Amino acid sequence: MLNWVNQFNICCFLDNNGYQSTHHSIECLLGAGARHSISASSGTAFARLKEFGDAHHDWIFGHLGYDLKNETENDRSSNSDHIKFPDLFFFVPEIVIELTADVIRIGTFDQDATEIFDAIGATDYPTRNSNEGNAHTEILQRYTRAEYIETINQLKRHILRGDCYEINFCQEFYVEDILVDPLLLFQKLLETSPNPFAAYYKIDDKFLICASPERYLKKTGLRVVSQPIKGTLKRDQRPGPSGGSTSDSIKTQELKGSEKDRSENVMVVDLVRNDLSKICVEGSVQVEELFNVYTFPQVYQMISTITGELPEATDWMAIIQATFPMGSMTGAPKRKVLDLIERYERTKRGIFSGAVGYISPDKDFDFNVVIRSMMYNATERYLALPAGSGITFYSDPEAEYEECLVKLAAIRSILQD
């Protein structure tokens, strides 16, 4: 299916990778081709998306770029942008394919669903090496190790002064003048790191190759769910006698007991509760799970789940505007840390730490957090590999640097394979 969809200039493939939870119902969802689309810069982007969504009672796929913060929080962005995704892009697909546990549904405006199904089955699987010539690719970075550590120390001084409590700080790793096949990179990434909010997203010459484990926000009827991640620990992947890691249970308890990670997590939980309280029924916002540790192929992640109930006739766009950008990629208090992020980071985040997902015909939606990702501008032959971590008073700058490398490990391995 992926090989078939790549023929379209615009497409979005969302993959749950078989993860089971009460908040997952669709295994894969794909939008191919653009019947209608909207591209907008921060300023009036949300109002334009609202008009677009209200005009099209159909499936809509697309992304919210991080720099929409300038609209929701009256902020600014002045750093350089090398990938150049628009701040906001959504499209009504020509073809929608939905896979659940026991059924495949194909929706189309004017094509035959059987012919589409047959065409997908007939598409050849490419055999070429997507990384030929890239084995010795030099991955550059915007900070030296020493510069990064000094920046973290400066951020900790802001925390000590009371400017903020926690801040998500990101650095960009990147490769210049590189030719890659984004689709095969995505397929390799999922083999290495099959996470529940993966996405392959293409807008002409711009590609997102995403293996995110994190949900930003889901709306189902009058219920909303957010599942922020704060707390990461490298996984020991040596197989144990039962087939799992020899130290899964030990490491899970280590992460659960980490004062630094728990402080990060509880701060973002409070921030999400505050955001949801702006639009949910009073008293309905609940922490469904707190400090739960999930095991992924490369890492353990501490995830909390916050839910809330919406008043009748709540405007779907108001929900997004009240909660974006997500707390796990900003910090607390949100407005202040946005200023600090702009001051200390050296490139625009763009689509990174934004969200990719879908809006259903009845205006339910589900969006991931764009992390553990590669962004590729094929025209510029520029590949971005950002990574970040949450900084608190308890942060060890050396450990934060190593956490960025851990998060980058799967991407680095498939790029240089």
Order of alpha helices (4+ residues) and beta strands (2+ residues): alpha-beta-beta-alpha-beta-alpha-beta-beta-alpha-beta-alpha-beta-alpha-beta-beta-beta-beta-beta-alpha-alpha-beta-beta-alpha-beta-alpha-beta-beta-beta-beta-alpha
